[in-house]
Amino acid sequence: EKSVVSHSITWLHPVAAKQVHIHGTLASFAVSGTPADCTSLGISKALFPIIPDLVVSGINKGSNCGYHIVYSGTVAGAREAFFNDIPSISISYDWVEGKSNPHDFALAAGVCIPIISALLIEIKNQSYPGRCFLNIDVPNNVANHKVYCN
């Protein structure tokens, strides 16, 4: 949990990375630093042999709309990739204490999977607009919201 750390980076002490097992992944690491540190380390080739096609930062607990994007560590994780010319997206879930539950994160992820899939196709086809990153805020009670696209 690194809420409200903005784009801070760890400077005066080492950042630790420990390999962990997460079902369905080839390699996963727990990193002691800020979200910007995590992205920086993840794209540096120090942990992985290749640079990712897309960096996904989040899903975090809490909205990152409006001025909150300035303070958001989740948005900073995506912004760090953007600074390094790597397409990225930050995702936040508008958690409401007493109303939301951990299962809502699975629903929020389900809403975002088609968007991420479409982004990966655009990146592969080289039609993704360069020099931008996306910030998605999934509303609370996501199961009762509808999305319309054309």
PAZAPA-4460 file (N, C-alpha, C; in steps of 0.05 Angstrom, whole numbers, plus 32768, in hexadecimal, padded with zeros to 4 digits):
% residues 150
    n_x    n_y    n_z   ca_x   ca_y   ca_z    c_x    c_y    c_z   seq   type   mol
   8011   7FE8   8000   8000   8000   8000   8012   8019   8000     1      E     A
   8010   8028   7FEB   8021   8040   7FE8   800F   8057   7FDE     2      K     A
   7FF8   805B   7FEB   7FE6   8070   7FE3   7FF3   808C   7FE8     3      S     A
   7FED   809E   7FD7   7FF3   80BB   7FD9   8011   80BF   7FDA     4      V     A
   8021   80AF   7FCC   803E   80B4   7FCB   8046   80C3   7FB2     5      V     A
   8033   80C9   7FA0   8038   80D7   7F88   804E   80C9   7F78     6      S     A
   8060   80D9   7F6C   8075   80CE   7F5B   8090   80CC   7F6B     7      H     A
   808E   80C7   7F85   80A7   80C5   7F95   80B6   80AC   7F8C     8      S     A
   80D1   80AF   7F8F   80E2   8098   7F89   80F5   8094   7FA1     9      I     A
   80FE   807C   7FA4   8111   8075   7FBA   812D   807C   7FB1    10      T     A
   813A   808D   7FC1   8154   8097   7FB9   816A   8090   7FCD    11      W     A
   8165   8091   7FE7   817A   808E   7FFA   817F   8072   8005    12      L     A
   816F   805F   7FFE   8174   8043   8006   816B   8030   7FF0    13      H     A
   8175   8018   7FF0   816F   8005   7FDB   8151   7FFD   7FDA    14      P     A
   8148   7FF7   7FC2   812E   7FEC   7FBE   8131   7FCE   7FBD    15      V     A
   8122   7FBF   7FCD   8124   7FA2   7FCD   810E   7F96   7FBB    16      A     A
   8116   7F81   7FAD   8103   7F72   7F9C   8105   7F54   7FA4    17      A     A
   80EF   7F48   7FAA   80EE   7F2C   7FB2   80DB   7F1D   7F9F    18      K     A
   80E5   7F07   7F94   80D3   7EF8   7F82   80BE   7EEA   7F92    19      Q     A
   80A5   7EEC   7F89   808E   7EE0   7F96   807E   7ED0   7F81    20      V     A
   806F   7EBD   7F8A   805E   7EAD   7F78   8042   7EB8   7F77    21      H     A
   8039   7EC0   7F5F   801D   7EC8   7F5B   8013   7EB6   7F44    22      I     A
   7FFE   7EA7   7F4A   7FF3   7E94   7F37   7FED   7EA2   7F1D    23      H     A
   7FF6   7E95   7F07   7FF0   7EA0   7EEC   8005   7EB2   7EE1    24      G     A
   801A   7EB8   7EF0   8030   7EC9   7EE6   8049   7EB9   7EE2    25      T     A
   8059   7EC2   7ED0   8073   7EB6   7ECB   8087   7EBD   7EE0    26      L     A
   8087   7ED6   7EE8   8099   7EE0   7EFD   808C   7EF8   7F0A    27      A     A
   808E   7EF9   7F25   8082   7F0F   7F34   8095   7F17   7F4A    28      S     A
   8095   7F31   7F50   80A7   7F3B   7F65   8097   7F4E   7F78    29      F     A
   809E   7F4C   7F91   8094   7F60   7FA5   80AB   7F74   7FA8    30      A     A
   80A5   7F8E   7FA5   80B9   7FA3   7FA5   80B4   7FB6   7FBC    31      V     A
   80C9   7FBD   7FCA   80C6   7FCE   7FE2   80C1   7FEC   7FDC    32      S     A
   80C5   7FF4   7FC4   80C4   8011   7FBE   80A8   801B   7FB8    33      G     A
   80A8   8034   7FAE   8090   8041   7FA6   8086   8036   7F8B    34      T     A
   806D   803C   7F83   8064   8033   7F69   8076   803C   7F52    35      P     A
   8081   8054   7F53   8093   805D   7F3E   80AD   804C   7F3E    36      A     A
   80B6   8045   7F56   80CD   8033   7F59   80C7   8018   7F4C    37      D     A
   80AF   800D   7F52   80A8   7FF3   7F47   80A8   7FF3   7F29    38      C     A
   809C   8008   7F1D   809C   800A   7F00   80B8   800D   7EF5    39      T     A
   80C8   801E   7F01   80E3   8023   7EF8   80F3   8009   7EF8    40      S     A
   80F1   7FFA   7F0E   80FF   7FE0   7F10   80F4   7FCC   7EFC    41      L     A
   80DA   7FCB   7EF9   80CE   7FB8   7EE7   80D5   7FBC   7ECA    42      G     A
   80DA   7FD5   7EC2   80E0   7FDB   7EA6   80FE   7FDC   7EA1    43      I     A
   810E   7FD9   7EB6   812B   7FDC   7EB4   813A   7FC4   7EA9    44      S     A
   812D   7FAD   7EA6   8139   7F94   7E9F   8149   7F87   7EB5    45      K     A
   8148   7F93   7ECD   8156   7F87   7EE4   8148   7F6E   7EEE    46      A     A
   812D   7F6D   7EEB   811E   7F57   7EF5   8113   7F45   7EDE    47      L     A
   810D   7F52   7EC8   8101   7F44   7EB1   8113   7F48   7E98    48      F     A
   8115   7F35   7E86   8127   7F37   7E6F   811E   7F4B   7E59    49      P     A
   8104   7F52   7E5A   80FA   7F64   7E45   80EA   7F7A   7E51    50      I     A
   80E6   7F8F   7E42   80D6   7FA6   7E4A   80B9   7F9F   7E43    51      I     A
   80A6   7FA5   7E55   808A   7F9D   7E50   807E   7FAE   7E39    52      P     A
   806A   7FA2   7E2C   805B   7FB1   7E18   8049   7FC6   7E24    53      D     A
   8040   7FC0   7E3D   802D   7FD1   7E4B   8031   7FCF   7E69    54      L     A
   8032   7FE5   7E77   8034   7FE5   7E94   8018   7FEB   7E9F    55      V     A
   800F   7FDA   7EB1   7FF5   7FDE   7EBF   7FFB   7FE3   7EDC    56      V     A
   7FF4   7FFA   7EE6   7FF8   8002   7F02   7FDE   8001   7F10    57      S     A
   7FDB   7FF1   7F24   7FC2   7FEE   7F33   7FB8   7FD2   7F31    58      G     A
   7FA2   7FCC   7F3A   7F8B   7FDC   7F42   7F90   7FE5   7F5F    59      I     A
   7F8D   7FFE   7F64   7F90   8007   7F80   7F74   800D   7F8C    60      N     A
   7F75   8010   7FA6   7F5D   8014   7FB6   7F59   8032   7FBA    61      K     A
   7F46   803E   7FAC   7F41   805B   7FAE   7F41   8068   7F93    62      G     A
   7F31   807D   7F91   7F2E   808B   7F78   7F47   809C   7F72    63      S     A
   7F4D   809F   7F58   7F62   80B0   7F4F   7F58   80C3   7F3A    64      N     A
   7F41   80D0   7F40   7F35   80E4   7F2E   7F3E   8100   7F36    65      C     A
   7F3D   8112   7F22   7F43   812E   7F28   7F5E   8133   7F33    66      G     A
   7F60   8143   7F48   7F7A   814B   7F53   7F88   8133   7F61    67      Y     A
   7F79   811E   7F66   7F86   8106   7F73   7F9B   80FA   7F62    68      H     A
   7F9A   80FE   7F47   7FAF   80F2   7F36   7FCA   80FE   7F3C    69      I     A
   7FCB   8116   7F47   7FE5   8122   7F4D   7FF3   8113   7F64    70      V     A
   7FE3   8109   7F77   7FED   80FC   7F8F   7FEF   80DE   7F8D    71      Y     A
   7FE3   80D2   7F78   7FE0   80B6   7F76   7FFA   80A7   7F70    72      S     A
   8001   8094   7F80   8017   8082   7F7A   8011   8070   7F63    73      G     A
   7FF7   8067   7F61   7FEF   8056   7F4A   7FF3   8064   7F30    74      T     A
   7FEA   807D   7F2E   7FED   808C   7F16   800B   8091   7F10    75      V     A
   801A   8095   7F25   8037   8099   7F22   8045   8080   7F16    76      A     A
   803B   8069   7F1D   8046   8050   7F11   8043   8050   7EF3    77      G     A
   802B   8058   7EEA   8026   805A   7ECD   8036   8071   7EC1    78      A     A
   8037   8087   7ECF   8046   809E   7EC4   8063   8098   7EC1    79      R     A
   806F   8088   7ED3   808B   8081   7ED1   8090   8072   7EB7    80      E     A
   807E   8060   7EB0   8081   8052   7E96   807E   8065   7E7F    81      A     A
   806B   8077   7E81   8067   808C   7E6C   8081   809C   7E68    82      F     A
   808E   80A4   7E7E   80A7   80B3   7E7C   80BD   80A3   7E6E    83      F     A
   80BA   8089   7E6D   80CD   8077   7E5F   80C3   806D   7E45    84      N     A
   80AF   807A   7E3A   80A3   8074   7E20   8097   8058   7E1E    85      D     A
   808C   804E   7E34   807E   8035   7E35   8061   803A   7E3A    86      I     A
   804F   802F   7E29   8032   8033   7E2E   802A   8029   7E4A    87      P     A
   8018   8037   7E56   8010   8030   7E72   7FF4   8039   7E78    88      S     A
   7FEA   802D   7E8D   7FCF   8032   7E97   7FCF   8030   7EB5    89      I     A
   7FC1   8042   7EC2   7FBD   8040   7EDF   7F9F   803A   7EE4    90      S     A
   7F9A   8028   7EF7   7F7F   8020   7EFD   7F79   8023   7F1B    91      I     A
   7F63   8030   7F21   7F5B   8034   7F3D   7F3E   802B   7F40    92      S     A
   7F38   8021   7F58   7F1D   8019   7F5F   7F13   802C   7F75    93      Y     A
   7EFC   8038   7F71   7EF1   804B   7F84   7EE5   803D   7F9C    94      D     A
   7EF7   8033   7FAD   7EF0   8024   7FC5   7EE1   8035   7FD8    95      W     A
   7ECA   802B   7FE3   7EBB   803A   7FF7   7EBA   8028   8010    96      V     A
   7EC7   8032   8025   7EC8   8023   803E   7EAC   801D   8048    97      E     A
   7EA8   8003   804F   7E8E   7FFB   8058   7E7B   7FF1   8042    98      G     A
   7E81   7FF8   8029   7E70   7FF0   8013   7E7E   7FDD   8000    99      K     A
   7E98   7FE2   7FFB   7EA7   7FD2   7FE8   7EB2   7FBA   7FF6   100      S     A
   7EB9   7FA5   7FE6   7EC5   7F8D   7FF1   7EDB   7F84   7FDE   101      N     A
   7EED   7F73   7FE8   7F04   7F6A   7FD7   7EFB   7F5E   7FBD   102      P     A
   7EE4   7F51   7FBB   7EDB   7F45   7FA2   7ED7   7F5B   7F8C   103      H     A
   7ED2   7F73   7F95   7ECE   7F89   7F82   7EE7   7F8D   7F70   104      D     A
   7EFE   7F86   7F7A   7F17   7F89   7F6A   7F16   7F77   7F52   105      F     A
   7F0B   7F5F   7F56   7F08   7F4C   7F3F   7EF5   7F58   7F2A   106      A     A
   7EDF   7F64   7F34   7ECC   7F71   7F21   7EDA   7F88   7F13   107      L     A
   7EE9   7F98   7F22   7EF7   7FAF   7F15   7F0B   7FA6   7F00   108      A     A
   7F19   7F90   7F07   7F2C   7F85   7EF3   7F1E   7F7B   7EDB   109      A     A
   7F07   7F6E   7EDF   7EF7   7F65   7EC8   7EEE   7F7B   7EB6   110      G     A
   7EE8   7F92   7EC1   7EE0   7FA9   7EB1   7EF8   7FB3   7EA0   111      V     A
   7F10   7FB1   7EAB   7F28   7FBC   7E9E   7F35   7FA9   7E8A   112      C     A
   7F30   7F8F   7E8C   7F3D   7F7C   7E7A   7F38   7F82   7E5D   113      I     A
   7F1F   7F88   7E54   7F1B   7F8F   7E38   7F2B   7FA8   7E2F   114      P     A
   7F2D   7FBB   7E41   7F3C   7FD4   7E3B   7F5A   7FCD   7E38   115      I     A
   7F65   7FBE   7E4A   7F81   7FB6   7E48   7F86   7FA5   7E2F   116      I     A
   7F74   7F93   7E29   7F76   7F83   7E11   7F76   7F94   7DF8   117      S     A
   7F65   7FA8   7DF7   7F64   7FBA   7DE0   7F7D   7FCA   7DDE   118      A     A
   7F88   7FD3   7DF5   7FA1   7FE2   7DF4   7FB8   7FD1   7DE9   119      L     A
   7FB9   7FB8   7DF2   7FCE   7FA6   7DE8   7FCD   7FA2   7DCA   120      L     A
   7FB5   7FA0   7DBF   7FB1   7F9E   7DA2   7FBB   7FB7   7D94   121      I     A
   7FB3   7FCE   7D9F   7FBD   7FE8   7D93   7FDB   7FEA   7D94   122      E     A
   7FE7   7FE1   7DAA   8004   7FE2   7DAD   8011   7FCF   7D98   123      I     A
   8006   7FB7   7D96   8011   7FA4   7D83   800F   7FAE   7D66   124      K     A
   7FF8   7FBB   7D60   7FF4   7FC6   7D45   8001   7FE2   7D41   125      N     A
   800F   7FEB   7D55   801D   8005   7D54   8009   801C   7D4F   126      Q     A
   7FF1   8019   7D59   7FDD   802F   7D56   7FD7   803C   7D71   127      S     A
   7FE4   8033   7D86   7FE1   8040   7DA0   7FEC   805C   7D9F   128      Y     A
   7FDD   8070   7DA8   7FE8   808B   7DA6   8000   808E   7DBA   129      P     A
   8016   8097   7DB0   802E   809A   7DC0   802B   80B1   7DD3   130      G     A
   803D   80B2   7DE7   803F   80C8   7DFA   8025   80CD   7E09   131      R     A
   8019   80B8   7E13   8002   80BA   7E24   8000   80A2   7E36   132      C     A
   7FF3   80A5   7E4D   7FEB   808E   7E5D   7FCF   8091   7E66   133      F     A
   7FC2   807B   7E6C   7FA6   807C   7E74   7FA2   8079   7E92   134      L     A
   7F8E   8086   7E9D   7F87   8083   7EB9   7F69   807B   7EBA   135      N     A
   7F64   8063   7EC4   7F48   8059   7EC6   7F40   8059   7EE3   136      I     A
   7F29   8064   7EE9   7F1D   8063   7F04   7F04   8053   7F02   137      D     A
   7F03   803C   7F0E   7EEC   802A   7F0E   7EDA   8033   7F25   138      V     A
   7EC0   8038   7F1F   7EAE   8042   7F35   7EA8   802C   7F49   139      P     A
   7EA1   8034   7F61   7E99   8020   7F75   7E7E   8013   7F6B   140      N     A
   7E78   7FFC   7F77   7E60   7FEE   7F6F   7E60   7FE9   7F50   141      N     A
   7E77   7FE1   7F46   7E7B   7FDF   7F29   7E67   7FCC   7F1C   142      V     A
   7E5E   7FB8   7F2A   7E4B   7FA5   7F1E   7E31   7FB2   7F16   143      A     A
   7E2A   7FC9   7F21   7E11   7FD7   7F1B   7E15   7FEE   7F08   144      N     A
   7E2D   7FF1   7EFC   7E32   8006   7EE9   7E32   7FFA   7ECD   145      H     A
   7E2B   800A   7EB9   7E2C   8001   7E9E   7E3E   8013   7E8E   146      K     A
   7E4C   8007   7E7B   7E5E   8016   7E69   7E54   8014   7E4D   147      V     A
   7E53   802A   7E3F   7E4B   802A   7E23   7E62   8034   7E12   148      Y     A
   7E68   8024   7DFE   7E7D   802B   7DEB   7E73   8028   7DCF   149      C     A
   7E7D   8038   7DBD   7E76   8034   7DA0   7E8E   8037   7D8F   150      N     A
***
